[in-house]
Amino acid sequence: MAETKSASAQSASAQAHAETAVEDLAVQIAALREDLTKLSRSMAAVGQGAKSVVTEEAQEITEQLRDRVRQEPIFMIAAAAGIGYLLGLLSRR
């Protein structure tokens, strides 16, 4: 009979321990979800910053190229023809 009470007490203790562990896991999962949300927002902000930098650089390079074409139109036409010729040679293979 003492063994039954001891086993019952151990079972109750184990169940209480399991419930505590489940509650702890639920708290940890909630914290992880919050951390993931914060991380997602941070990554979105970084992505937007990188996008704006790349956009500005592309606009600057485009403007420089336009200026160069205006300054040296014959050279640019020759360069475009040369690039087209090379691409034509490569596409044959």
Z-matrix of the N, CA and C atoms (Angstrom, degrees):
N
C 1 1.437
C 2 1.519 1 110.80
N 3 1.341 2 114.91 1 -38.09
C 4 1.460 3 119.06 2 178.36
C 5 1.517 4 110.09 3 -65.16
N 6 1.348 5 114.17 4 -32.89
C 7 1.457 6 118.11 5 179.02
C 8 1.523 7 110.54 6 -67.62
N 9 1.327 8 117.19 7 -36.73
C 10 1.451 9 121.69 8 179.38
C 11 1.517 10 110.46 9 -65.20
N 12 1.350 11 116.80 10 -43.64
C 13 1.463 12 120.48 11 178.56
C 14 1.521 13 110.21 12 -65.26
N 15 1.321 14 116.03 13 -39.85
C 16 1.459 15 120.65 14 179.69
C 17 1.526 16 110.38 15 -65.63
N 18 1.316 17 116.44 16 -43.03
C 19 1.464 18 120.68 17 178.87
C 20 1.518 19 110.13 18 -66.00
N 21 1.342 20 116.25 19 -40.29
C 22 1.458 21 120.87 20 178.57
C 23 1.525 22 110.57 21 -64.29
N 24 1.318 23 117.03 22 -41.36
C 25 1.466 24 121.53 23 178.64
C 26 1.523 25 110.28 24 -65.59
N 27 1.338 26 115.81 25 -40.22
C 28 1.461 27 119.38 26 178.59
C 29 1.524 28 110.57 27 -66.15
N 30 1.325 29 115.94 28 -39.29
C 31 1.456 30 120.56 29 179.24
C 32 1.528 31 110.63 30 -64.33
N 33 1.325 32 116.35 31 -43.52
C 34 1.464 33 120.75 32 178.54
C 35 1.521 34 110.38 33 -64.44
N 36 1.314 35 116.21 34 -40.28
C 37 1.463 36 120.81 35 178.75
C 38 1.527 37 110.51 36 -64.76
N 39 1.320 38 115.58 37 -42.67
C 40 1.464 39 120.02 38 179.34
C 41 1.522 40 110.69 39 -65.09
N 42 1.341 41 116.35 40 -39.10
C 43 1.456 42 120.22 41 179.49
C 44 1.527 43 110.28 42 -66.48
N 45 1.318 44 117.42 43 -42.05
C 46 1.466 45 121.09 44 178.27
C 47 1.527 46 110.09 45 -63.50
N 48 1.323 47 115.93 46 -40.58
C 49 1.461 48 120.56 47 178.57
C 50 1.534 49 110.43 48 -64.10
N 51 1.329 50 116.11 49 -40.73
C 52 1.462 51 120.84 50 179.38
C 53 1.526 52 110.60 51 -65.30
N 54 1.333 53 116.79 52 -41.67
C 55 1.464 54 120.31 53 178.66
C 56 1.523 55 110.78 54 -63.20
N 57 1.329 56 116.40 55 -41.00
C 58 1.462 57 120.69 56 177.69
C 59 1.525 58 110.11 57 -63.28
N 60 1.322 59 116.23 58 -41.43
C 61 1.466 60 120.42 59 179.29
C 62 1.525 61 110.84 60 -63.88
N 63 1.327 62 116.94 61 -40.26
C 64 1.465 63 121.16 62 178.85
C 65 1.526 64 110.11 63 -64.07
N 66 1.328 65 116.81 64 -43.13
C 67 1.463 66 120.65 65 178.38
C 68 1.530 67 110.86 66 -62.93
N 69 1.336 68 116.10 67 -42.00
C 70 1.466 69 120.04 68 178.04
C 71 1.525 70 110.96 69 -62.01
N 72 1.324 71 116.03 70 -42.00
C 73 1.464 72 119.74 71 178.46
C 74 1.521 73 111.23 72 -63.87
N 75 1.319 74 117.06 73 -39.59
C 76 1.463 75 120.46 74 178.85
C 77 1.526 76 110.44 75 -62.42
N 78 1.328 77 116.68 76 -41.28
C 79 1.468 78 120.94 77 178.28
C 80 1.526 79 110.00 78 -64.89
N 81 1.324 80 116.68 79 -42.89
C 82 1.463 81 120.54 80 179.97
C 83 1.526 82 111.54 81 -65.43
N 84 1.319 83 117.06 82 -38.99
C 85 1.465 84 121.00 83 178.05
C 86 1.523 85 110.19 84 -64.74
N 87 1.319 86 117.35 85 -41.69
C 88 1.464 87 120.62 86 177.77
C 89 1.524 88 110.51 87 -62.59
N 90 1.329 89 117.01 88 -41.24
C 91 1.467 90 120.76 89 178.35
C 92 1.525 91 110.72 90 -64.81
N 93 1.327 92 117.04 91 -40.10
C 94 1.469 93 120.56 92 177.97
C 95 1.523 94 111.30 93 -64.39
N 96 1.317 95 116.69 94 -40.38
C 97 1.469 96 119.72 95 178.00
C 98 1.524 97 110.54 96 -62.40
N 99 1.316 98 116.21 97 -42.10
C 100 1.465 99 120.38 98 178.53
C 101 1.530 100 110.44 99 -63.77
N 102 1.337 101 116.34 100 -43.01
C 103 1.464 102 120.29 101 178.18
C 104 1.524 103 111.32 102 -62.50
N 105 1.330 104 116.88 103 -40.63
C 106 1.465 105 120.35 104 178.52
C 107 1.523 106 111.40 105 -64.86
N 108 1.315 107 116.70 106 -38.07
C 109 1.458 108 120.44 107 177.32
C 110 1.520 109 110.44 108 -63.01
N 111 1.331 110 116.48 109 -45.53
C 112 1.465 111 120.50 110 178.46
C 113 1.525 112 110.96 111 -62.88
N 114 1.326 113 116.33 112 -41.71
C 115 1.459 114 120.82 113 179.45
C 116 1.525 115 110.82 114 -64.00
N 117 1.312 116 117.03 115 -41.22
C 118 1.466 117 120.93 116 178.44
C 119 1.519 118 110.91 117 -61.56
N 120 1.320 119 116.34 118 -43.06
C 121 1.469 120 119.98 119 178.61
C 122 1.519 121 111.02 120 -64.23
N 123 1.326 122 116.37 121 -41.70
C 124 1.467 123 120.30 122 179.40
C 125 1.521 124 110.83 123 -63.34
N 126 1.324 125 116.52 124 -44.05
C 127 1.461 126 120.04 125 -179.52
C 128 1.526 127 110.73 126 -65.82
N 129 1.315 128 117.45 127 -36.35
C 130 1.461 129 120.43 128 177.36
C 131 1.523 130 110.16 129 -63.79
N 132 1.326 131 116.75 130 -41.01
C 133 1.463 132 120.44 131 178.61
C 134 1.524 133 110.77 132 -65.04
N 135 1.326 134 116.83 133 -41.62
C 136 1.470 135 120.66 134 177.97
C 137 1.523 136 109.72 135 -63.25
N 138 1.317 137 116.99 136 -43.09
C 139 1.465 138 121.17 137 178.91
C 140 1.513 139 112.12 138 -61.62
N 141 1.322 140 116.74 139 -41.70
C 142 1.462 141 120.17 140 178.43
C 143 1.524 142 110.77 141 -65.03
N 144 1.332 143 116.31 142 -40.22
C 145 1.465 144 120.13 143 178.18
C 146 1.516 145 111.23 144 -63.34
N 147 1.323 146 116.54 145 -43.91
C 148 1.465 147 120.62 146 179.04
C 149 1.525 148 110.52 147 -65.08
N 150 1.314 149 116.56 148 -38.88
C 151 1.463 150 120.49 149 179.15
C 152 1.519 151 110.80 150 -61.72
N 153 1.319 152 117.04 151 -44.03
C 154 1.463 153 119.51 152 -179.05
C 155 1.522 154 111.34 153 -66.76
N 156 1.339 155 117.34 154 -37.23
C 157 1.470 156 120.43 155 178.16
C 158 1.523 157 110.06 156 -64.98
N 159 1.317 158 117.23 157 -46.15
C 160 1.463 159 121.14 158 -179.34
C 161 1.528 160 110.43 159 -64.41
N 162 1.319 161 117.12 160 -40.51
C 163 1.462 162 120.69 161 178.85
C 164 1.523 163 110.91 162 -62.27
N 165 1.316 164 116.73 163 -44.77
C 166 1.466 165 120.31 164 178.66
C 167 1.523 166 111.35 165 -62.65
N 168 1.333 167 116.59 166 -42.87
C 169 1.471 168 120.55 167 179.00
C 170 1.524 169 110.70 168 -63.13
N 171 1.325 170 117.19 169 -43.00
C 172 1.463 171 120.86 170 -179.98
C 173 1.525 172 110.77 171 -63.42
N 174 1.319 173 116.80 172 -40.58
C 175 1.461 174 120.07 173 178.10
C 176 1.524 175 111.05 174 -64.98
N 177 1.321 176 116.65 175 -40.30
C 178 1.458 177 120.66 176 179.58
C 179 1.532 178 110.97 177 -65.44
N 180 1.324 179 116.99 178 -44.03
C 181 1.467 180 120.72 179 179.32
C 182 1.527 181 110.31 180 -64.80
N 183 1.326 182 116.81 181 -40.63
C 184 1.463 183 120.58 182 177.93
C 185 1.523 184 110.79 183 -61.23
N 186 1.310 185 116.56 184 -44.04
C 187 1.469 186 120.41 185 179.25
C 188 1.528 187 111.05 186 -64.47
N 189 1.332 188 117.31 187 -40.62
C 190 1.467 189 120.44 188 177.76
C 191 1.524 190 110.78 189 -63.34
N 192 1.323 191 116.77 190 -40.94
C 193 1.458 192 120.65 191 178.91
C 194 1.524 193 110.76 192 -64.93
N 195 1.309 194 116.95 193 -42.00
C 196 1.473 195 120.10 194 177.54
C 197 1.526 196 111.11 195 -61.71
N 198 1.328 197 116.25 196 -42.34
C 199 1.470 198 119.72 197 177.66
C 200 1.522 199 110.89 198 -62.00
N 201 1.320 200 116.38 199 -41.68
C 202 1.470 201 120.33 200 -179.20
C 203 1.522 202 110.57 201 -65.68
N 204 1.337 203 116.92 202 -39.40
C 205 1.467 204 120.44 203 178.05
C 206 1.525 205 109.93 204 -63.61
N 207 1.311 206 117.23 205 -39.08
C 208 1.471 207 120.48 206 178.46
C 209 1.528 208 111.47 207 -66.92
N 210 1.330 209 116.49 208 -36.38
C 211 1.463 210 120.78 209 -178.24
C 212 1.526 211 111.94 210 -77.26
N 213 1.316 212 117.90 211 -37.56
C 214 1.464 213 121.97 212 -174.93
C 215 1.531 214 110.44 213 -134.10
N 216 1.325 215 117.49 214 69.56
C 217 1.470 216 118.91 215 -175.53
C 218 1.534 217 113.30 216 -65.92
N 219 1.321 218 118.17 217 -37.72
C 220 1.470 219 120.49 218 -177.66
C 221 1.528 220 109.93 219 -66.29
N 222 1.324 221 116.57 220 -43.51
C 223 1.465 222 120.32 221 178.78
C 224 1.526 223 110.38 222 -60.68
N 225 1.309 224 117.23 223 -42.58
C 226 1.461 225 120.93 224 -178.46
C 227 1.526 226 111.42 225 -67.16
N 228 1.328 227 117.14 226 -37.64
C 229 1.468 228 119.93 227 176.87
C 230 1.527 229 109.67 228 -64.48
N 231 1.329 230 116.29 229 -42.70
C 232 1.466 231 120.31 230 178.64
C 233 1.532 232 110.38 231 -64.41
N 234 1.315 233 117.00 232 -41.14
C 235 1.466 234 120.52 233 179.14
C 236 1.526 235 110.20 234 -63.60
N 237 1.327 236 117.31 235 -43.47
C 238 1.462 237 120.91 236 179.06
C 239 1.525 238 110.75 237 -63.43
N 240 1.332 239 116.81 238 -40.02
C 241 1.468 240 120.46 239 178.34
C 242 1.525 241 110.15 240 -65.13
N 243 1.322 242 116.78 241 -41.92
C 244 1.466 243 120.55 242 179.02
C 245 1.519 244 111.68 243 -63.44
N 246 1.302 245 116.39 244 -43.00
C 247 1.470 246 120.29 245 178.73
C 248 1.529 247 110.09 246 -64.58
N 249 1.325 248 116.40 247 -41.89
C 250 1.465 249 120.23 248 177.67
C 251 1.516 250 111.89 249 -62.08
N 252 1.329 251 116.29 250 -40.92
C 253 1.466 252 120.96 251 178.21
C 254 1.528 253 110.55 252 -62.29
N 255 1.345 254 116.35 253 -46.87
C 256 1.467 255 120.15 254 179.64
C 257 1.530 256 111.68 255 -62.23
N 258 1.314 257 116.72 256 -42.41
C 259 1.468 258 119.78 257 177.96
C 260 1.528 259 110.89 258 -63.85
N 261 1.332 260 116.31 259 -36.60
C 262 1.462 261 120.21 260 176.45
C 263 1.516 262 111.77 261 -63.32
N 264 1.336 263 116.16 262 -42.09
C 265 1.463 264 119.76 263 177.62
C 266 1.525 265 111.25 264 -63.47
N 267 1.317 266 116.16 265 -42.63
C 268 1.465 267 120.09 266 -179.21
C 269 1.528 268 112.23 267 -67.61
N 270 1.317 269 117.16 268 -33.30
C 271 1.466 270 119.67 269 -177.47
C 272 1.525 271 112.20 270 -74.77
N 273 1.312 272 117.88 271 -19.63
C 274 1.465 273 120.92 272 178.03
C 275 1.522 274 111.42 273 -69.50
N 276 1.296 275 116.37 274 -29.64
C 277 1.472 276 120.41 275 -174.64
C 278 1.466 277 111.34 276 -79.26
